Structure formats: structure tokens, C-alpha cells
Amino acid sequence: MIRRILMSLALTLMSLTPAAAASPGEQRGRTFALNNCARCHSIDKVTPSPLKIAPPFRTLHKRYPIETIAEALAEGIQTGHPTMPEFQLDPDQIHDLLAYMKTLE
């Protein structure tokens, strides 16, 4: 019984961690998302967003063209609600974050 629980837990944890073969850019993008976005947004393939109104990263490509996301990140994301901080990323950060987000599609 305990062995089954531990196996189930291990499988769950493996599904929440990025693949070992992730590129350095994808890893940097995940780190950025974890440090700056995960408080409100889900940044993985399965969990709900901690803040209900914050869309999970895995669905952003369905709501917005990737080019639009890249442009917004470069110009500074501004939203209609006060809980979203304004971010303005440099080109390398944008590339890394979008590379990570593509792994969630």
C-alpha cells in the first residue's frame, strides 16, 4: 500500500517538473516564470492558476498569438487589474520565456 502511494507521488512529481532534456533557454524561461509569474499563473501542464483570473501559461497560445505575447513582453505588459505587475523584458528574456511556454502547449 505505501509502495503504491510512493509510486503515485513520484509519478505526479515527475509530471510537474520540466523534462531533463530542456534547453538552457527553456530552463531560464521556467526559472523566470517560477520567480515572477507562478504566484498567480499556473506555469505547468496540469495545475490550476493560484489566482483564478490569471490564465494558465499552457493556454496563453490559445488566447493570444505568440507574436503578440512577445511584443507585449517587450513593450511592457499592462492589464486592466491592479494585481498584475508591469513587466518589460529584454529580448533574451522574452526568447527564454516563450521557449518555456512552448513546452507547455
Backbone as CSV, one residue per row, in Angstrom:
resi,resn,N_x,N_y,N_z,CA_x,CA_y,CA_z,C_x,C_y,C_z
1,MET,0.820,-1.196,0.000,0.000,0.000,0.000,0.863,1.258,0.000
2,ILE,1.826,1.341,0.904,2.708,2.504,0.979,3.527,2.609,-0.299
3,ARG,3.950,1.465,-0.801,4.733,1.470,-2.034,3.919,2.077,-3.190
4,ARG,2.642,1.729,-3.283,1.786,2.287,-4.333,1.616,3.797,-4.173
5,ILE,1.476,4.238,-2.950,1.337,5.674,-2.684,2.611,6.411,-3.097
6,LEU,3.761,5.851,-2.731,5.030,6.473,-3.090,5.229,6.497,-4.602
7,MET,4.854,5.438,-5.284,4.965,5.403,-6.748,4.053,6.454,-7.366
8,SER,2.849,6.570,-6.857,1.908,7.561,-7.368,2.448,8.969,-7.152
9,LEU,2.998,9.219,-5.979,3.588,10.523,-5.679,4.759,10.809,-6.606
10,ALA,5.604,9.832,-6.832,6.755,10.016,-7.717,6.298,10.342,-9.139
11,LEU,5.299,9.653,-9.633,4.787,9.925,-10.984,4.186,11.315,-11.074
12,THR,3.480,11.725,-10.041,2.899,13.067,-10.020,3.993,14.116,-10.040
13,LEU,5.011,13.963,-9.224,6.108,14.927,-9.181,6.854,14.981,-10.502
14,MET,7.030,13.841,-11.161,7.705,13.830,-12.451,6.899,14.593,-13.487
15,SER,5.584,14.531,-13.415,4.761,15.243,-14.396,4.784,16.748,-14.173
16,LEU,5.150,17.195,-12.986,5.176,18.619,-12.676,6.535,19.261,-12.919
17,THR,7.572,18.450,-13.118,8.904,19.005,-13.338,9.213,19.020,-14.819
18,PRO,10.051,19.954,-15.269,10.367,20.015,-16.688,11.193,18.812,-17.121
19,ALA,11.148,18.508,-18.393,11.906,17.386,-18.924,13.396,17.632,-18.734
20,ALA,14.124,16.559,-18.511,15.558,16.671,-18.290,16.271,17.208,-19.529
21,ALA,15.684,17.030,-20.703,16.304,17.450,-21.950,15.975,18.902,-22.312
22,ALA,15.437,19.658,-21.373,15.084,21.054,-21.653,16.346,21.830,-22.023
23,SER,16.197,22.724,-22.995,17.328,23.549,-23.408,17.653,24.554,-22.307
24,PRO,18.841,25.136,-22.345,19.168,26.170,-21.348,18.188,27.342,-21.391
25,GLY,17.750,27.733,-22.595,16.775,28.823,-22.714,15.452,28.466,-22.066
26,GLU,14.985,27.235,-22.290,13.739,26.780,-21.660,13.882,26.760,-20.140
27,GLN,15.034,26.347,-19.658,15.266,26.321,-18.213,15.276,27.740,-17.639
28,ARG,15.919,28.669,-18.349,15.922,30.066,-17.876,14.511,30.637,-17.905
29,GLY,13.750,30.304,-18.942,12.366,30.771,-19.033,11.518,30.223,-17.905
30,ARG,11.701,28.948,-17.577,10.957,28.346,-16.467,11.329,29.025,-15.151
31,THR,12.614,29.294,-14.970,13.065,29.961,-13.748,12.454,31.355,-13.641
32,PHE,12.435,32.090,-14.754,11.815,33.418,-14.745,10.337,33.298,-14.365
33,ALA,9.632,32.365,-15.007,8.206,32.185,-14.729,7.990,31.797,-13.264
34,LEU,8.819,30.915,-12.756,8.695,30.478,-11.366,8.895,31.646,-10.404
35,ASN,9.873,32.491,-10.686,10.188,33.609,-9.796,9.250,34.806,-9.933
36,ASN,8.645,34.977,-11.111,7.888,36.196,-11.368,6.411,35.989,-11.668
37,CYS,6.017,34.784,-12.028,4.656,34.577,-12.530,3.850,33.530,-11.762
38,ALA,4.542,32.581,-11.141,3.870,31.421,-10.541,3.008,31.769,-9.335
39,ARG,3.197,32.930,-8.760,2.360,33.325,-7.625,0.889,33.426,-8.053
40,CYS,0.665,33.781,-9.334,-0.704,33.962,-9.833,-1.070,32.974,-10.944
41,HIS,-0.109,32.697,-11.844,-0.374,31.845,-13.008,0.112,30.423,-12.767
42,SER,-0.612,29.460,-13.312,-0.077,28.110,-13.388,1.001,28.134,-14.461
43,ILE,2.172,27.594,-14.142,3.252,27.580,-15.120,3.620,26.157,-15.516
44,ASP,2.700,25.213,-15.280,2.954,23.833,-15.689,1.805,23.327,-16.556
45,LYS,1.825,22.039,-16.829,0.840,21.459,-17.750,-0.453,21.011,-17.078
46,VAL,-0.524,21.024,-15.746,-1.695,20.411,-15.118,-2.387,21.207,-14.015
47,THR,-1.677,21.997,-13.268,-2.301,22.615,-12.099,-3.108,23.863,-12.471
48,PRO,-4.113,24.183,-11.670,-4.854,25.428,-11.906,-4.020,26.619,-11.434
49,SER,-4.334,27.789,-11.959,-3.639,29.006,-11.521,-4.026,29.328,-10.085
50,PRO,-3.062,29.733,-9.249,-3.377,30.126,-7.877,-4.377,31.283,-7.806
51,LEU,-4.280,32.219,-8.755,-5.231,33.319,-8.843,-6.200,32.976,-9.971
52,LYS,-7.452,32.824,-9.626,-8.438,32.319,-10.574,-8.503,33.101,-11.891
53,ILE,-8.335,34.426,-11.843,-8.444,35.227,-13.069,-7.177,35.190,-13.924
54,ALA,-6.098,34.624,-13.405,-4.836,34.551,-14.149,-4.833,33.296,-15.021
55,PRO,-4.759,33.451,-16.335,-4.795,32.266,-17.194,-3.542,31.408,-17.030
56,PRO,-3.692,30.099,-17.071,-2.513,29.225,-17.045,-1.633,29.486,-18.265
57,PHE,-0.345,29.415,-18.096,0.563,29.627,-19.218,0.280,28.660,-20.363
58,ARG,-0.144,27.445,-20.029,-0.365,26.431,-21.060,-1.504,26.799,-22.006
59,THR,-2.332,27.787,-21.650,-3.453,28.171,-22.510,-3.245,29.514,-23.212
60,LEU,-2.180,30.215,-22.887,-1.995,31.553,-23.455,-1.916,31.534,-24.973
61,HIS,-1.282,30.507,-25.553,-1.164,30.458,-27.011,-2.527,30.296,-27.691
62,LYS,-3.531,29.817,-26.947,-4.885,29.682,-27.494,-5.625,31.023,-27.461
63,ARG,-5.231,31.887,-26.551,-5.897,33.179,-26.382,-5.217,34.303,-27.152
64,TYR,-3.905,34.197,-27.292,-3.125,35.266,-27.918,-2.083,34.659,-28.853
65,PRO,-1.897,35.247,-30.043,-0.797,34.787,-30.902,0.540,35.008,-30.183
66,ILE,1.460,34.072,-30.344,2.758,34.162,-29.671,3.448,35.496,-29.989
67,GLU,3.324,35.967,-31.237,3.961,37.233,-31.610,3.416,38.376,-30.758
68,THR,2.132,38.340,-30.453,1.514,39.367,-29.621,2.065,39.313,-28.204
69,ILE,2.260,38.113,-27.711,2.819,37.953,-26.366,4.240,38.507,-26.337
70,ALA,5.028,38.182,-27.354,6.404,38.669,-27.411,6.433,40.198,-27.449
71,GLU,5.578,40.791,-28.253,5.515,42.247,-28.354,5.109,42.871,-27.022
72,ALA,4.119,42.276,-26.369,3.668,42.806,-25.072,4.777,42.705,-24.029
73,LEU,5.527,41.618,-24.040,6.622,41.462,-23.084,7.715,42.499,-23.336
74,ALA,7.950,42.830,-24.602,8.986,43.810,-24.939,8.553,45.227,-24.585
75,GLU,7.281,45.523,-24.790,6.796,46.888,-24.553,6.360,47.121,-23.123
76,GLY,6.105,46.070,-22.406,5.643,46.178,-21.028,4.189,45.773,-20.942
77,ILE,3.923,44.664,-20.285,2.552,44.177,-20.160,1.808,45.059,-19.174
78,GLN,0.671,45.550,-19.610,-0.213,46.315,-18.738,-1.591,45.690,-18.855
79,THR,-2.224,45.456,-17.727,-3.546,44.840,-17.745,-4.537,45.725,-17.010
80,GLY,-5.790,45.368,-17.123,-6.840,46.156,-16.506,-7.083,45.844,-15.047
81,HIS,-6.257,45.020,-14.427,-6.439,44.757,-12.999,-5.151,45.056,-12.244
82,PRO,-5.275,45.569,-11.032,-4.111,46.068,-10.298,-3.170,44.991,-9.772
83,THR,-3.586,43.739,-9.750,-2.713,42.709,-9.177,-1.624,42.252,-10.139
84,MET,-1.766,42.563,-11.436,-0.755,42.169,-12.420,0.331,43.227,-12.470
85,PRO,1.557,42.863,-12.063,2.641,43.853,-12.140,3.020,44.098,-13.600
86,GLU,3.587,45.248,-13.868,4.048,45.541,-15.223,5.438,44.943,-15.403
87,PHE,5.603,44.222,-16.484,6.895,43.630,-16.819,7.348,44.159,-18.158
88,GLN,8.636,44.430,-18.255,9.236,44.754,-19.541,10.515,43.940,-19.616
89,LEU,10.536,42.972,-20.515,11.652,42.043,-20.605,12.578,42.411,-21.744
90,ASP,13.843,42.016,-21.599,14.778,42.226,-22.704,14.615,41.073,-23.704
91,PRO,15.148,41.203,-24.915,14.936,40.186,-25.948,15.328,38.767,-25.534
92,ASP,16.435,38.615,-24.808,16.841,37.272,-24.377,15.840,36.673,-23.390
93,GLN,15.348,37.495,-22.470,14.337,37.011,-21.517,13.052,36.615,-22.239
94,ILE,12.661,37.397,-23.224,11.452,37.083,-23.999,11.630,35.752,-24.703
95,HIS,12.763,35.579,-25.359,13.045,34.332,-26.071,12.970,33.143,-25.119
96,ASP,13.603,33.267,-23.959,13.629,32.173,-22.992,12.234,31.857,-22.453
97,LEU,11.487,32.906,-22.105,10.149,32.681,-21.546,9.236,32.048,-22.593
98,LEU,9.283,32.524,-23.829,8.443,31.938,-24.869,8.875,30.516,-25.198
99,ALA,10.168,30.240,-25.143,10.643,28.874,-25.366,10.072,27.947,-24.302
100,TYR,10.062,28.403,-23.061,9.471,27.595,-21.996,7.973,27.431,-22.207
101,MET,7.290,28.525,-22.532,5.835,28.452,-22.714,5.454,27.475,-23.834
102,LYS,6.288,27.397,-24.871,6.015,26.467,-25.964,6.092,25.010,-25.501
103,THR,6.862,24.742,-24.458,6.928,23.362,-23.948,5.629,22.955,-23.274
104,LEU,4.788,23.921,-22.953,3.532,23.648,-22.259,2.370,23.401,-23.214
105,GLU,2.560,23.678,-24.497,1.473,23.528,-25.471,1.074,22.074,-25.623
